[in-house]
């Protein structure tokens, strides 16, 4: 039997550019995404959030996300390093991860998928296009897609 994790309404967005973070937040609002978008400033903070370390130890305030958006090129810990970390950990290994970056280089696209990205989106430059992107993410990843880290298999009394 499947049961949705009640804390699974967070989208974690690792982005070092404040302007890009603002535009994505605005696009998600305009697209009617009801999930809370939590923005962290770099890959190290994304790992700390998902590990529940440092400022993120209180899981009631900082639950595991249902979806991760990752910029590739961040100072320090890159998006690819975060993706590798996510895929190595049992609690996050099936977590949907979309690379959301400005790079359209074939090597970056290929590298992200090799490391386990579920999607690769080049950041649109116009807010209208970002809203379209946000609606697409909402429609597929948040409404129609089944599975991932936020769905847990639990045994009912009759299954024991």
Protein Blocks (a to p, Z undefined) as FASTA:
>chain_A
ZZddfklmcccdddfbfklmmmmmmmmmmnopabdcdddfbfklmmmmmnopajllpmml
mccdfbdcddfbdghjafklmmmmmmmpmklmmgccddddfbfcfklmmmmmmnopabdc
dddfbfklmmmmmmmmmmmmmmmpgcdjklccdddfklZZ
